[in-house]
Amino acid sequence: TDTIFTNVSKAVIAKDKDLQKAFGTVDRAEICKKILKSGEMQVSEKEREVHMESLFRDIVQIVVDRCVHPQTGRQLTAYTVENSLKSLGWSVNPEHSAKKQALKAIEVLETKMPESFARAKMRLRMACPEKLREEIKKHLIDTCSAKIESSGEQAAADTEQVPQIKQSDESSQASVQARACAIVFVCDPCHYRELDRLATVVYSGQGVSLQVLTQVVLGEGSGEI
């Protein structure tokens, strides 16, 4: 049917003068096309409530996955996150994605409850030639506030795959050694773009690569709190 209502629940049909004012025409078929193209889906209060609850749960889970207790490094429970957000008067925006709102929620929790919430750090490995190791380490520490966990030759398993080289072939041997260095470090996820730029732009073509080892670094004996 092409019947157009001003109030569906009360079965009030729109008058021609109202249609002309709202759509610039009284052609029902044309108006229906405009509504389908630009109109907003009307949902019941119950449907909206269910959607908001589901969105809130998604936001809470993302916060749980990305936050830890700053003193213990342990993961927080959904119950703790949910109660904390509610105590701060956090409200869900149905027009924004769960991820976008979760990242904002993390900022608010870190600011308002710094003793209970901190963004979990990432563990990464940056492979590089030996000659660049100290230079890159300094950049990681000074610019990204990274905590260096290890720095040196890569795992023996990687080294064993390198073919033997004659002692006289010094240039080839130096090339192999240049590729055998890796820096393992922990830092805040907010620095990832800078780290990626470091590997792909600043040291482009110089044998530097970045690898994420652990998305969320938890404290020893970690569990939920």
C-alpha positions, 0 to 999 in steps of 0.5 A: 500500500502507498497510504501515508500516515502521520501516526501509524499507531493511531491510524491517522492518515496524512492529509494532502496539504501536509504532504505538499508541505513536507514533500512538495508533492502529493504523489504517494508513490514519489513520496514513498520513494523519498521516505525509503531513500531518506527517512529514518527507521522508527523503532519501538521503545522496547526495541530501542532499549534492547539495542542500547543495552546490547551496545552498552555490553559491547562497549563494556567488553571492549573496555575489558579487553583493552584495560588493566588495573594500573597497580597489578596489571590484571584484567578487569571484570565486566562488572567493574567496568559497567559499574564504574561507567554508570557511576560516572554517568556515562551514556550510550550514543546509539548513532556511534559504533561500540568501538568509538565509544569504548575508546572514549570511555577508556579515556574518561575512566583513565582520567576520572579513575586513574587508580583503577583503570589504565590502557593495557600496553602492547608487546612488539618486536622491531627487527633491524640491522645491527648498525641501527639498533642503538639509534632505534632504541633511543627513539623508542625510549624517548619518543614512545616511552617504550620499555625495552625487554630484550635487544640483540640477535634474533632467536637461534632458530632464525640464525640456524636457517642462514647458510654458512659463509666463508670467512673470506666473504666479509661483506656477505657475512656482515650482511647476514649479521645486519639482519640478525638484530631485534628489539622486543619492547612494551609500549602504549598502543597510542604510539603504534602509528608512530612505530609503523611510520618509523618502520615503513617511512623513516627507515624504509628500505633499510631492513626494518620491520615491526611485529605485534607480539601481544595485543594486551600485556597482563601482569604476572599471575593475571586474572580478573579483578 
